[in-house]
Amino acid sequence: MKFSLATLTIASALATVSAAPLTNTRDVWDPKITYPTTGTVWHLGETVTVKWDTSDAPKHISNGAAIYLRKGDMTIDSPLAEGFDLRKGHKTITIPSNFTAGTDYRVVLFGDSGNWSKKFTITK
């Protein structure tokens, strides 16, 4: 079987490209939210710290982070924090005073993967 120099050059280039490490790979990480938990009570206007487990955090996090609140079946549109480093394991937020009190709130942590806390209460 005969191969031309062009065929060998292309084959060599393809082998090199396929063996090269990927630099834009994305890690998917779903950190467990450790606070708030069931039984937690926050108050409207209060400053609180959301916490999550970072023991298995990947070296690189692909996306920016954001914290939202979810009430019942709806995620509230405005983030309470965004653009922070998920590997820190915590972020301080302020509960807006114009939210409705309720027992069906959850923290939603976005980054590489959305993650919800257990249900907790927000009161006046």
N, C-alpha and C positions, 0 to 999 in steps of 0.2 A: 504494500500500500504506500503510495507517495503522498507527501504533504508538502504544500508550498510554504515558503517562508512566511507569507501573509497569514496562512492558516495557523501555523505554529505560534506566531506573534499574538494573534487574537486569543488562541487557547491559553497561552501563558498569561495574558492580561486578565482573562476571565478567572483563572485560578487564583491570581493575586487578589482580585477584588473580592471573590467569595471567601477568601481566608482572612480578609482584613476585619478587625474588630468593629462592631457597630458603635458609633459615638453618640447617636441620638436615640438610644434605646430608652424605653419608658418603663419605669418601675411602678407597679401598682401596689399600693400599701393601704391597708384598712386598719388604722390604729384604733384600739379600743378606748372609748371615752370612759374615764374613771371618775369624773365629777362634772356635772351633777349625776346623781343616782336617784333611784326610787326613794321617795321620802324627803328629798331636798326641797327646801322652800326658799325661793328668792322673792324679793320685794321690788315693785315698780320703782325705777330710779336708782336702784342699788348697783354698786360696782362689785362684780364677782369675777372669779378666775375659773375658766373652763380648763380641765386637765385631761390628758390622754397618755396612754402608755407608749413610750418610744423605744422599748427594749429590742424591737425587731425592725427598726427603721432602716430603709435602704440608704446607701451612701448618697445617692442622687435622688432628689424629688423632682418629678417632671413638671408639675403645675404649681401655680400660686395657691395659697391657702385662703379659706374664707370660713367664717362662722355665721350661721343663720339660726333662727329659731323656727320651730315648726309647732303649730297649734292644731291639734286634731289631725285632720287630713291635709292641711295646707301649710306649705313653707312660706314664711313671711318674706316678701320680695327684697327687702333691704338687708344687706349683710351688716352684722354687728361688728365685724372685724374682717380685714382682708389684707393679703400681701405679707403675711408673717411666715416665719420658718416653722414648718410642722415638726421638725426635729427637736425643738425646744420643749415640747410636751405640755405647754400651757399658754393661755392668752387671757388677759384681763379685758372684760367687756362691761358696758353699762346697759342695764335693762331699761329701755325707753319707758318713760312714765306714762305715755299715752297708749300702751298696750292694754289689752283686756285681761283681767285676772282669770286664772283657770288652773285646772289640775291635769291638763293634757298637753303640756309643753314638752318639747324635746330639743336638744341642741343638735344641729346638723353641722358636721365638720367636713368641709370639702378640701380637696387637694388632689391626690392621685385617685382617691376613691371616696365617695360619699359615705358617711358613717353617722348613725343616729345614737344619741344617748337613750337611756331609760327615761320613761315619763317622769316628770316632776311638776312642782307647783310654783306658780308665780302669783303673789297676792299684792294687795295695796299696801 
